[in-house]
Amino acid sequence: MLRFLKWSFIAFVAFFAVAFFLADTPPTQKTAALSTEQVKAQAGVIGYDLLARSPSNYEGRLVSFRGKVIQATQSGLSYVLRVNVSRGKYENWSDTIFVDYRANSTSDARILEGDVIQLWGEFVGIKSYKAVLGQTIQIPHVVARAIENAG
C-alpha cells in the first residue's frame, strides 16, 4: 500500500510539473476579443465523446462543461485543472478534460480538487502528455474563459 501511495504521489507531482511547464495557453484571438458574457452566450454543449473522437471537427469552438475537479494546481492567477465531465450514478464522475484557466484577480475564490464547476471556453484540441510510467495520455483540452462554482 505504501509503495502504491509513493508512486501515486510521484505521478501527481510529475503531471503537474509538466503541465505547468507547458501551460498558460493564452486565449486565441477569437475568444480574446469576446467578453465573458459573450463567451457564455455563444458556448455550446458538445459531448465528451464527440470531442475525443473527432477533435478536428470542433477545434476553435466555444464549449461549456459542468464537471468535478479531480486535480487542481495554481501558480499565481494561472490554473491547470483536470476535470471529469460525465456524471454517473452515485456522484461518480468520469471522462477527463484538461483545462487551462487564468483567474481575473487574486480575490477570486480558489478552485480546489473536489469542486463541482461550470466552465466556458474554447476547445483547442487534444492535450498529450507523458505519465510517470511512460505511457502517453491524450484528453480534450479547453482554454477556459470563465469558471463558476456549481456545487
PyMOL commands that set and color helices and strands:
alter all, ss='L'
color gray80, all
select helices_A, chain A and resi 2-22+29-32+36-42+48-53+55-57+89-91
alter helices_A, ss='H'
color red, helices_A
select strands_A, chain A and resi 62-75+78-87+93-102+116-130+136-149
alter strands_A, ss='S'
color yellow, strands_A
deselect
rebuild
show_as cartoon
